[in-house]
């Protein structure tokens, strides 16, 4: 693989997040295989920094340097691997990468990861389709997203996300703290942290020593802190802000349950991290979650917005040691399919297949 040169297009931490962490981890793992990887970062810091305060125009200060980096990297790369999302991220970052790749004869693999794909395609597919036609291949991390694409007769291959089980692993020496609940989602409306706070109030009524740690940053912080005051749980809830991966691994190991309260989701890395860390998971059953975990075996699933059901699920884990141990055991088995040795073969074979089959000029794929 020493002759393979990948232009990896995607975000990098900070801030930490599922896609940013996956981009960084993939770059490191490919380099460990002898692949030359050049990361084209889509979320580079604004220059000058004060531009970041100018809503509406700040995107241009990031876009034009990004286009230049894409063009230069395309002159060196064997292929582009593009970490793609829905909405404006698709239009601003994925579309230029695919079309510059086509212009410069570089085949492009679109690695689509947006949990809001169905809603995005429903309103914007006529704009998305021409770019998909130019991709040499499309890969997705879940059967949930595969169904969204295949319903529009778009051929995709499922290549799962990667979880680092050397970092995120069940603790053998450090006991989990009883009644420590963890949330690892950003403070944004689609993650519905408010429902989890209401659920935690119910939990703390039965377990007065329970505490909740919320890891993430976002625009909802002020509202959620005020909500904690209203619910009279402020002394038991900690908002940590953004947490790096090493600290995150420690928090998982100290937790007795993890809540994922999302309203929209695909295949959250945070759920995989919890499973790998031996932490029982309570999640809403939205989007790709039921494709990722199985109710009663690898997680407990509840309806979105159901704080009572969410609280009951957490309470059952805290009360029933047998249930908690079953979820941990099944979760640890399930997460093995997301390790690098399992994902590596599929991904490298896809790279080689694209390089063999892509047309010299466009690498165009048949999307009907």
Phi, psi and omega in degrees: 000005185295338181270004182269128182237110184258127167269102184266113186255119180176178179278158174230152173295154354276161355283156176290146179188169184305308184289320180297316179294322178294321179298311180297316181295319180297318178300316181295317182291319177296319178297326178293342177268004180088009178276136175276124183239126172246116181274125172259101188280130182269347183240041178300149178302145178294143177227120354292162188299326183294345178299331181299344179271355184264088180298141177097316182254344184298330180300327181293326180291337176268326187292311187295316174298325178298316179299321178296319179293321177300313183299315181292318180295324179298335178285348183244333192278150171285322177201161174259137169244112188251119175280110191249149179226179181273176171068214183297330177301321177299310186292321186278328188242315182288313183302311178299322181296317181293316184285326174293321175301317179295319180296327185257009176072027179254117179296145185237128170260119176269116179259087189278131189226007186282122179293343180262026185302316183300312179294321180295314180294325182299326182259339191230012189297327180296335176273332182281321188305315181301326178288320177300325179297332182275349181284139176289331179198155176234127176238149179225156184270359186210156175293333176301309179290326178301320179295322179299315180289314184293333176295342176253019177059041176250123181284127178224161172240139178272120172233111191295163168297165182247132176244136181272096183281355171282328179268313181260101184213155180294136181281131178262336185252330184259111182293145176291144178285128180296136173063032173258113183257142185235138170234131184232056176231152178293159186272073181231155185305322185292344180265354168049051180297332181302318178298321178295325177294318178295323176296319182295326177300320178294320179296315184291338176293329178267331180235086185301338180271001182293148174222156184235130174247125180248112183258119180151163178234166178155176187289349183273000188304308182301314180297319182290323176296319177296323179296321176299320177298315181296324181275355180061044178235011186302322184289345182254000184241133178238127172261113188273343192076195181294136182238134179284168188299321181295315178293326180296319178300321178294320181294319176301315185293340179264001188259150178257347175196154178234137178250131172242098189266020190304148171268334179223135180198159176244275183218072190298129177299327181300324178292318177297319178299319179295315179300315181295333182271002179074034180250124177299140186247134168245123184222155168291156185261043185265158171051234184275359184302314179294345174277340184268319182229158181248128181306127176083347180251303181251352178193168170251126186249140180226165179288148177297142178078002183265087183291327179293314178296323179295317179296317180299320180296315179297316181299319180297324177292318182290329183273325190253098183296324178297318178297313180301316180293324177296314179298319179296312183297313180292324179295318179296323176293316184297322188287348181298331181289351181257012178278159183301316179303328180281324183276329187307309184300313181299317184290314181294325175295322177295318177302311183295321179297316179297317181293328178287322192259343183294137175293145183302329187268312188236334186062035188286140179254146180278109176240111184262000000 
